[in-house]
Amino acid sequence: MSAPALAVRAAVPERDVEVELTVPAGRVLALLGPNGAGKSTVLGLAAGTVRPGSGEVRVAGRRVAGEGAWVPPHARRISLLAQEPLLLPHLDVLANVAFGPRARGVARRAADELARTRLAEVGAEALAERRVHRLSGGQAQRVALARALAPDPHLLLLDEPLSALDVDAAAQLRQVLRAALRGSGRTAVVVTHDLLDVLALADDVVVLEAGRVVEQGTTAEVLGRPRSGFGARLAGVNLLLGERVAADAVRAGDDVVHGLASAQPATTCRAAAAFSPRAVAVHRAAPGGSPRNVLPARVTGLEQQGALVRVRGETASGSRLAADVTPASLSALRIGVGDDVVLVVKAAEVEIYDA
Ligand SMILES: Nc1ncnc2c1ncn2[C@@H]1O[C@H](COP(=O)(O)OP(=O)(O)OP(=O)(O)O)[C@@H](O)[C@H]1O
């Protein structure tokens, strides 16, 4: 087996970041997490703009940072596509894309040819002779992608690459990125806050919170069975993380939720209960009847969610939950922020799994 394209096992104490993660060659990893979680720091460790206080960083098997080792950024064969396209303003598009290969010693004609191939790959062939200042935001970012791909890097780092673009340009570039990355053999780490980027681009997901990896897995695993608050928000589900108190029940504080357990509970007692906000009904008082989970909560917010209204609530134990209800039912209930309600969800709608 070949070495991973990126292996980080490092701490940056002054930022309280301590992470261990690997990116196998040929895969795309989405690096997610709230503001200040450490995403940029991990990119910096890979790129060589941040030095680890301890531990090491390897790129394609080579130690690029760590005790007694330091490879400067330009010698790591890593390309960065940032929020803003970092193009050289005095060169035309073709020369911008040919710049990296030229710097690695490729002859002029071959570098130009390679640049045209990369421009064609991102749908920007027709822009080859254009001056950089005459490009739109979306065009410039395409050219920046071609430029990042041209030196054939071990690893491509994408730092919120679509966030400076309007919705249409972002959607187009997302497809271009998808074509350039998925199944291409290229390896990338993409920092994003956008679920659409994760779905379109990522094979794997790592979630960081407060400088630590709190969750990792394939995109399907993390979205299907999130094990962190951030992962649950991304997946759009309610998540109670706590201890397993029965094969089919999880307790978080005083909140106990029953559900359908995965076949074989592990010996660990950390477990998660996940359910959709659409499966949650909102009542003024606990209803009688069939096996249900009943969670008293205080309403903390109301917001429109498509054709429904999302009712946000918090239980006395601090579990934050959401219920999506129709405007008509909400109006009949006459509830507002600060009111006490009862959130009800059938056990059959709850999935219980190890966390
Ligand atoms: N240049 C710096 N010097 C010192 N501390 C920093 C520096 N940059 C970031 N930090 C701190 O390091 C921690 C991780 O920040 P980082 O920028 O890596 O998070 P992030 O997940 O990229 O956040 P965001 O989504 O806001 O960009 C935070 O506590 C932050 O305040």
The ligand as an ORCA input file, in Angstrom:
! r2SCAN-3c Opt
* xyz 0 1
  N      -2.339     33.254     13.908
  C      -2.827     32.760     15.042
  N      -2.146     32.905     16.207
  C      -2.617     32.392     17.339
  N      -3.764     31.734     17.460
  C      -4.492     31.572     16.356
  C      -4.065     32.062     15.095
  N      -4.984     31.738     14.182
  C      -5.955     31.051     14.834
  N      -5.657     30.962     16.150
  C      -6.442     30.263     17.183
  O      -6.317     28.870     16.933
  C      -7.566     28.207     17.119
  C      -7.965     27.498     15.830
  O      -8.231     28.475     14.836
  P      -8.412     28.141     13.298
  O      -8.308     29.427     12.544
  O      -7.514     27.036     12.904
  O      -9.923     27.635     13.278
  P     -10.909     27.427     12.026
  O     -11.624     26.148     12.312
  O     -10.155     27.530     10.767
  O     -11.908     28.632     12.189
  P     -12.756     29.463     11.070
  O     -13.869     28.556     10.617
  O     -13.258     30.616     11.858
  O     -11.801     29.840      9.997
  C      -8.548     29.277     17.563
  O      -8.624     29.245     18.965
  C      -7.933     30.551     17.075
  O      -8.302     31.638     17.899
*
